[in-house]
Amino acid sequence: MRVVVQRCKNASVTVDGTVTGAIGEGLMLLVGVTHEDTGKDAKYLAEKVAGLRIFEDTAGKMNHSVTEAGGAILSVSQFTLYGDCRKGRRPNFMAAAPPAEAERLYDYFNEQLREGGLQVETGVFGAMMDVALTNWGPVTLLLDSRG
């Protein structure tokens, strides 16, 4: 499982002209699932995201997590994180999990974040989405449950 983490001042996702999720300060997450992923991967990454110390303290050092900073999460499913671009010019998405399994693990990942006390907004799984954010820093990290 892969998660692109972007610290943001605000973020939103719109589907067919309707905002389906929006946050102020917090983390914008792009979440991808592959065939071998399990609930263990989703739980591990949810805990990792919730605990990442990437928000500044009063001294200007990255010492606070999104939880400590009182931020929220905008989580968007993103199968293209498993796009393979090594051959040719068109990405191959064979490493992405089948939609039903990916949606199940994506939902479980979001539930784990909520159980940790975080406000989690989402896009619509499988939909064509317009995602907007103001990346703060910028701070962008790539997490992978496989190392």
DRENDO-1510 file (C-alpha; in Angstrom, 1 decimal, always signed):
<recs>
REC; n; res; u; v; w
REC; 1; MET; +0.0; +0.0; +0.0 .
REC; 2; ARG; +1.3; +3.5; -0.9 .
REC; 3; VAL; +0.3; +6.8; +0.5 .
REC; 4; VAL; +1.4; +10.2; -0.8 .
REC; 5; VAL; +1.2; +12.6; +2.2 .
REC; 6; GLN; +1.0; +16.3; +1.6 .
REC; 7; ARG; +0.9; +18.8; +4.4 .
REC; 8; CYS; -1.7; +21.4; +3.4 .
REC; 9; LYS; -3.3; +24.6; +4.5 .
REC; 10; ASN; -6.5; +23.5; +2.8 .
REC; 11; ALA; -7.6; +20.8; +0.4 .
REC; 12; SER; -10.8; +19.7; -1.3 .
REC; 13; VAL; -12.2; +17.1; -3.8 .
REC; 14; THR; -15.0; +17.7; -6.2 .
REC; 15; VAL; -17.0; +15.1; -8.1 .
REC; 16; ASP; -19.5; +16.2; -10.9 .
REC; 17; GLY; -19.4; +19.8; -9.5 .
REC; 18; THR; -20.1; +18.8; -5.9 .
REC; 19; VAL; -17.6; +19.1; -3.2 .
REC; 20; THR; -17.4; +15.6; -1.5 .
REC; 21; GLY; -14.7; +16.5; +1.0 .
REC; 22; ALA; -12.8; +19.5; +2.2 .
REC; 23; ILE; -10.4; +20.4; +5.0 .
REC; 24; GLY; -8.5; +23.3; +6.4 .
REC; 25; GLU; -5.0; +22.6; +7.8 .
REC; 26; GLY; -4.0; +19.0; +7.8 .
REC; 27; LEU; -2.9; +16.3; +5.5 .
REC; 28; MET; -4.0; +15.5; +1.9 .
REC; 29; LEU; -3.5; +11.8; +1.2 .
REC; 30; LEU; -3.4; +10.0; -2.1 .
REC; 31; VAL; -3.9; +6.3; -1.3 .
REC; 32; GLY; -3.0; +3.3; -3.6 .
REC; 33; VAL; -3.6; -0.4; -3.0 .
REC; 34; THR; -1.8; -3.3; -4.7 .
REC; 35; HIS; -2.6; -7.0; -4.9 .
REC; 36; GLU; -0.7; -8.2; -1.8 .
REC; 37; ASP; -2.0; -5.6; +0.6 .
REC; 38; THR; -4.0; -6.6; +3.7 .
REC; 39; GLY; -5.6; -5.0; +6.6 .
REC; 40; LYS; -2.2; -5.1; +8.3 .
REC; 41; ASP; -0.8; -2.8; +5.6 .
REC; 42; ALA; -3.7; -0.4; +6.0 .
REC; 43; LYS; -3.5; -0.3; +9.8 .
REC; 44; TYR; +0.3; +0.2; +9.7 .
REC; 45; LEU; +0.0; +3.2; +7.3 .
REC; 46; ALA; -2.9; +4.8; +9.2 .
REC; 47; GLU; -0.8; +4.7; +12.3 .
REC; 48; LYS; +2.2; +6.0; +10.5 .
REC; 49; VAL; +0.2; +8.9; +8.9 .
REC; 50; ALA; -1.4; +9.8; +12.3 .
REC; 51; GLY; +2.0; +9.9; +14.0 .
REC; 52; LEU; +4.2; +11.6; +11.4 .
REC; 53; ARG; +5.8; +14.6; +13.1 .
REC; 54; ILE; +5.6; +17.1; +10.2 .
REC; 55; PHE; +3.9; +20.1; +11.8 .
REC; 56; GLU; +5.9; +22.8; +13.4 .
REC; 57; ASP; +6.1; +23.5; +17.1 .
REC; 58; THR; +6.6; +27.0; +18.6 .
REC; 59; ALA; +10.3; +26.8; +17.8 .
REC; 60; GLY; +9.7; +26.1; +14.1 .
REC; 61; LYS; +10.8; +22.5; +14.2 .
REC; 62; MET; +8.7; +19.6; +12.8 .
REC; 63; ASN; +7.7; +18.1; +16.1 .
REC; 64; HIS; +3.9; +17.7; +16.0 .
REC; 65; SER; +1.7; +15.1; +14.3 .
REC; 66; VAL; -1.5; +16.0; +12.5 .
REC; 67; THR; -3.3; +14.8; +15.6 .
REC; 68; GLU; -1.3; +17.0; +17.9 .
REC; 69; ALA; -1.7; +20.0; +15.5 .
REC; 70; GLY; -5.5; +19.5; +15.5 .
REC; 71; GLY; -5.5; +19.0; +11.7 .
REC; 72; ALA; -7.8; +17.0; +9.5 .
REC; 73; ILE; -7.3; +14.4; +6.7 .
REC; 74; LEU; -8.5; +14.5; +3.1 .
REC; 75; SER; -8.1; +11.0; +1.8 .
REC; 76; VAL; -8.4; +10.3; -2.0 .
REC; 77; SER; -8.1; +6.8; -3.6 .
REC; 78; GLN; -5.4; +6.8; -6.3 .
REC; 79; PHE; -4.8; +3.6; -8.2 .
REC; 80; THR; -2.3; +5.4; -10.5 .
REC; 81; LEU; +0.2; +5.2; -7.6 .
REC; 82; TYR; +0.8; +1.7; -8.9 .
REC; 83; GLY; +1.4; +2.8; -12.5 .
REC; 84; ASP; +4.4; +1.2; -14.1 .
REC; 85; CYS; +6.1; +3.5; -16.6 .
REC; 86; ARG; +9.3; +1.6; -17.3 .
REC; 87; LYS; +8.2; +0.4; -20.7 .
REC; 88; GLY; +6.8; +2.5; -23.5 .
REC; 89; ARG; +4.9; +5.7; -22.9 .
REC; 90; ARG; +1.6; +4.4; -21.5 .
REC; 91; PRO; +1.5; +3.4; -17.8 .
REC; 92; ASN; +0.6; -0.2; -17.0 .
REC; 93; PHE; -1.7; -0.5; -13.9 .
REC; 94; MET; -1.5; -4.3; -13.5 .
REC; 95; ALA; +0.0; -3.8; -10.0 .
REC; 96; ALA; -3.1; -2.0; -8.7 .
REC; 97; ALA; -5.5; -4.1; -6.8 .
REC; 98; PRO; -8.9; -5.0; -8.3 .
REC; 99; PRO; -11.4; -2.2; -7.5 .
REC; 100; ALA; -13.5; -4.2; -5.0 .
REC; 101; GLU; -10.5; -5.2; -2.9 .
REC; 102; ALA; -8.9; -1.7; -3.2 .
REC; 103; GLU; -12.1; -0.1; -2.0 .
REC; 104; ARG; -12.4; -2.4; +1.0 .
REC; 105; LEU; -8.8; -1.6; +2.1 .
REC; 106; TYR; -9.1; +2.1; +1.3 .
REC; 107; ASP; -12.3; +2.2; +3.5 .
REC; 108; TYR; -10.5; +0.3; +6.3 .
REC; 109; PHE; -7.5; +2.6; +6.1 .
REC; 110; ASN; -9.8; +5.6; +6.6 .
REC; 111; GLU; -11.7; +3.9; +9.4 .
REC; 112; GLN; -8.4; +3.3; +11.2 .
REC; 113; LEU; -7.6; +7.0; +10.9 .
REC; 114; ARG; -11.1; +7.9; +12.3 .
REC; 115; GLU; -10.7; +5.5; +15.2 .
REC; 116; GLY; -7.5; +7.3; +16.0 .
REC; 117; GLY; -9.6; +10.5; +16.6 .
REC; 118; LEU; -9.0; +12.2; +13.3 .
REC; 119; GLN; -11.5; +14.0; +11.1 .
REC; 120; VAL; -11.4; +12.2; +7.7 .
REC; 121; GLU; -13.0; +13.6; +4.6 .
REC; 122; THR; -12.9; +11.6; +1.3 .
REC; 123; GLY; -13.4; +11.7; -2.4 .
REC; 124; VAL; -15.6; +9.1; -4.1 .
REC; 125; PHE; -13.9; +5.8; -4.8 .
REC; 126; GLY; -13.5; +5.2; -8.6 .
REC; 127; ALA; -14.9; +8.5; -9.6 .
REC; 128; MET; -13.3; +11.1; -11.8 .
REC; 129; MET; -12.3; +13.7; -9.2 .
REC; 130; ASP; -10.9; +17.3; -9.2 .
REC; 131; VAL; -8.5; +17.6; -6.3 .
REC; 132; ALA; -7.3; +21.0; -5.1 .
REC; 133; LEU; -4.8; +21.8; -2.3 .
REC; 134; THR; -2.5; +24.4; -1.0 .
REC; 135; ASN; +0.6; +22.4; -0.2 .
REC; 136; TRP; +2.2; +23.9; +2.9 .
REC; 137; GLY; +6.0; +24.1; +2.9 .
REC; 138; PRO; +5.8; +22.3; +0.5 .
REC; 139; VAL; +6.0; +19.1; +2.5 .
REC; 140; THR; +5.3; +15.9; +0.5 .
REC; 141; LEU; +6.3; +12.4; +1.6 .
REC; 142; LEU; +5.8; +8.9; +0.1 .
REC; 143; LEU; +4.9; +6.1; +2.5 .
REC; 144; ASP; +4.9; +2.4; +1.4 .
REC; 145; SER; +3.9; -0.5; +3.7 .
REC; 146; ARG; +6.4; -2.7; +1.9 .
REC; 147; GLY; +9.4; -0.7; +2.8 .
</recs>
